[in-house]
Amino acid sequence: MWTCVKWEWRRQFRQARFWGSLAALAVLGVLFAYGYGQMRGQADIQAILGRAVGNGFFVPILALILCTGVILPFFASVAGADLVSGERQLGTWNILLTQGISPWRLYLGKWWFGVGYSVLAVLVLAVSSLASGIAWFGIHAAAIPSGVVVGPMGFVDIVALMVGYAAAGQIVVVTMSLLVSAFSRLTVSAIVVAVGILVFLPMLGDIPFLAATQRFFFTSYFSRVGDVLGYPVDWMPLVRGLEVYALYMVMFWAAILWFQPFRD
């Protein structure tokens, strides 16, 4: 399986899309630091950010809260949608199968790449925004919106928890996109479907008579990353989100294992 993982990393390293997405996230982290600096001049932002305004640690916190629900899932879905459909489109998928490699090993290898990419994407955004925030605003103890005064190490804990929870959500997105990719022979169609699912589920939950179904969609739990700011952390919403993520992971993998043998 790990040979398949290495194969996938080498394949992705040769693609401009892989490096372009990471570069875009790095630049986005710097832009968040710039935008955060602009917000410091607005009096009404104090009510939202508390007295943490002017603290470099709040830049990655802001970046993760705003990007976990839209931008990071977009990049994760594009990466995941290409994993199998890209191979089929190039004609290399059948070549790999003729080498005696089990399809399940291929799927697991590609999934592990997706996991690595998801974590890497979140880390690039967090590190870029944190480095920019520290360089421009410095670090010090400050009060977060809940009113609790948090020291530098407390902010490190907050950012680390947010990175972990955000990465878990992106891993679910990659797994969903891998499922879509498993049934597609064109990368573009797989991307359209995967991104469409991410757009459709929140819209479905916004329909008044379907509002009660929103809690069943994994996309509804991306915003839970902001609950980390309730320092000390209220673990129940985060644990609930992780449980939903785990349930969807099982369902997505069950769908892959059940239907895929009939495709190749």
N, C-alpha and C positions, 0 to 999 in steps of 0.2 A: 504493500500500500504506500509506503513512504517513497518508493521509487516513482509512483504516480504523482505524489505530492511534489517531488522535485521536478518532474516533467512539467507540471502545471505552472510552477513558479518560473521555470525557464521560458515557457511559452508566453507568460504574461510579461516578463521582463522585456521581451522583444516588441511589445505593443505600446504605442505612444499613448493609448487611452489609459493604461495603468499608471504611467508616470504623470500624465496630464492631470488625472484626478487627484493624485496626492499633492501635486504642485498647486492645484486650485484650492485645496483645503488649507495648505500652508499659507497661501496668500490671503485666504479668507480669515485666518486667525489674526493676521496683521491688520486687516481691515476692521475686525471687531475691536481691536485696541484703539484704532483711530476713531471709530464711531463711539466707543465708550468715552474717549476724551471729549468728544463733542457734547455728549449728554451731561457731562459734569457742569456745564454752564446753564442747565435748565433746572429751575427751582423745583418744578413738579416731579422731576425724576427721583428726588430724595424720598418721596413717599413709596416709590416702587423698589428702589435699591437700598433704602436705609442709609446709614452712615458708612456703608462700605464703599461709597463713591470715592474714587481716588486711590483705591487699593488694587494693585496689579493682579491679585488673585481673583478678583471679580470678573476679569476679562474672560478667562476660560469658562467660568461658571455661566456667564451670559452666552458665550458661544455655544456651549453644550446644550443649554436650555432651548435656544432658538434653532439649532441645527439638527437635534436628535429626531425631530418629527418630520423634517422635510428634506434637507440637503443630504445628510448622511444616508437616509434610506434610498434616496435617488442613486447615489453612487454605488451603494451596496447592491441595489437591484440590477443596475447595469452590469456590474461585475459578475453577479450570479447568473444572469440571463445568458451570458456568453460562454459559460463553462462547458456545456455540452453542445448547444446549437452551433457555437463557433467551430467546434471540431467537425460536426456534420457538414457544415457549410464548406469547409475546406477539404472535406473528404478524408480526413485523418482519423475519424472515429472508427470506421470499419477496419482501417489499417491496425489500429491499436487492438481491436478485438481479435484480429487474425494472429496477433502475436501471442495468443494464449493467455491474455490478461483478463481476469474475471471482470464483468461489467460492474459488479459491486465494489471491487477494489478501485476501479476508475472513479465511480461516484464518490466513494469515501475520500479518495485522494483529492478530487476536485472540491469536495465539501471542506476538507481541512484547509485548502488554499483559501476558500471563501471565509472561513473563520479567521485565518491569519490576516486577510485583507481587511475584514471588518474591524478587527482590533487595531491594525496599523492605521486605518483611516481615522478612527477616533483619536488615537494617540497623536497623529500628525496635527490634527486640529487643536487638540488640547495643549500640546507642547508649543506649537507656534503661537497660540493666543497667550499662553502663560509667559513665554519668553518675552513677547512684545509688551505684555502688561507690566511685567517686572521692570523691563528696561525703561518704560515711559512713566510709570507711576510708583514703582517701588513696592515693598511689602511691609505690612505692619498689622498690629491687632486692630480690629474694627468690628462694629456691630452689623450683623446681617439683618435682613428684613424682619426676622422673628424677634429682634431686640437683644439677642444674646451676643455678647462680645466674644469674638473668636480670635485666637492668636494665630501666628503663621502656621504652626503645626496643625492646628484645627482646620485651617483652610486647605492644607495638603490632604488631610483626611477627606474633606468634602469633595475636592476635585477628584481624588482617587475613586471614591464611591460613585461619583457621577460618570467617570470614564468607564468603570466596570458595568454599570447599569446600561449606559448608552451602547456599549459594545455588545451586550447581550441582546438588545433589541435589533441591532444590525445583523447579528448572526441569524436571527429568525428571518429577517428579510432576505438574506443570502440563501437560506434553505428554501424559502418559498420560490425564489427566482430559479434555483437549481431544479425544482420540480417543474416549473414552467419550461425551462430549457430542455429538460428531459423529453418533452413531447413536441419540441420544435426543431425544424431543420434550418431555420433562418434566424440569425442573431437579432435582426431588426424586429421581427415579429415577437420574439421572446421578450425583448426589452419593452416593447409597447404593451404587451399583456402584463408583465410584472409591474411596470410603473402604473398601468391602469388600475391594477388591484389596489395599489397604495393610495391612489386618488379616490377610487370608488368606495372603499370601506368607510372612510370618515364621512363622505357625503351620505352614505346609506344611514349612518347613525344619526345624522342631522335631520332626517325626515321625522316629523313629529310623531307619527304613529309607529315608527320603528326605533324611537329613541331608546327604548328599553333594551334593544339588542346591542347597543353600543358597547356594553361592558364585555361582550363576548368576542370582540374584534381585537386582535393583537395590536393594531395601530392605535387603539385608544389608550394604550399604556405607555406610549413613548413619552408623553408629557410628565409621567411620574418621576422623571429624572429631577424635576424641580423640587420634589418633596424632600430631597436631601438637605435643602436649605432650612428645614425645620429642625435646626440643631438644638439639642440632641435629636438624632434622626428618629422619625417615626417609621419603624421598619415594616409595619403592616401593609401599607400601599406598595412598597417596593417588593415585598415577598409575594403579594398577590400578583403583581406584574410579572415576576419571574415564574410563577406557577403557570400563568397564561402562556408565557413564552415557551415553557417546557411542553405544555400540551400541544401547542401548534407545531413544535418541532417534531413531536412524535407523529402527529397526523401527516405532516408533509413527507416525512420519511416513509411512513406506511404507504402513502400514495405512490411514491417512487418505487418501492419494492414490490408493490402489488401489480402495477400496470406496466412498468418498463420492460419486463421480459417479452411482451408482445410487440415491442417496437423495433427491436434489432435482431 
